[in-house]
Amino acid sequence: MKLSSIDMPAVHELQALGYTKSECMNIIEREIYRLTSGDRSKIADMCDSQCLKKQEAVDKIRSIKRTRFFQYIQRFVFL
């Protein structure tokens, strides 16, 4: 998997915690890019209620997941 440039701060923060680049990529893929059944239902709801295209809804869900993940790992980097 190739990471987006917006994911690189998370890679650096995870590496600061002692993870290898490969481990970082796996963690980011699992936490941000893989969609759960709950995410899929949210996407369907967003498409219905907000008249979004599917890709726009997916991008919005991933953006939310990315923000939450960054906030979560920043707690550990600055301990």
Stockholm file with secondary structure:
# STOCKHOLM 1.0

chainA/1-79         MKLSSIDMPAVHELQALGYTKSECMNIIEREIYRLTSGDRSKIADMCDSQCLKKQEAVDKIRSIKRTRFFQYIQRFVFL
#=GR chainA/1-79 SS CCCCGGGHHHHHHHHHTTCCHHHHHHHHIIIIISCCHHHHHHHHHHHHHSCCCHHHHHHHHHHHHHHHHHHHHHHHHTC
#=GC SS_cons        CCCCGGGHHHHHHHHHTTCCHHHHHHHHIIIIISCCHHHHHHHHHHHHHSCCCHHHHHHHHHHHHHHHHHHHHHHHHTC
//
